[in-house]
Amino acid sequence: MTTENESLFAWLPFQREFLQNALGTGYGLWCGMKLLEARPGFARLGFKPRAEMLTPWGTLSGSIINGVLEMPAFVALLTELPEGYLPVTNDFFLQHVRPLPGDVEYELVGTLLRRGKTMAWAESTALVDGKPVSYARITKTLAKTAANSIT
């Protein structure tokens, strides 16, 4: 995970650990996800598709964009997440509005729309050259966790 602008947001230790786990391991690491910007209720990430993310005709696979659009919404929520909660996706609506090119840099913007005590609503947009290609609306349940059980 690359976090060049990590200093722009004052991450709490548990948030920093969540961020590292989300973007610096597993799927986030495989995608080459970079944190470009974070502020309360907002996150901007970026990645460039790998060859194995592409369809045989060179476009980004729709299943990949589904997965990566979870990330900016999660990071936007993370900026306002209380300690001791795990956000769990329970609804995901995706809409593609343009073809998904393969050999480009993607910008992923996440915005927290609302956070209650047990639920949160966020949206993510995938952009190529400043133009939206996909939108996602994501609902998350905020599950209470035992101390130190999320890492």
PyMOL commands that set and color helices and strands:
alter all, ss='L'
color gray80, all
select helices_A, chain A and resi 6-8+13-24+26-31+51-53+62-78
alter helices_A, ss='H'
color red, helices_A
select strands_A, chain A and resi 34-39+42-47+85-96+106-115+119-128+131-144
alter strands_A, ss='S'
color yellow, strands_A
deselect
rebuild
show_as cartoon
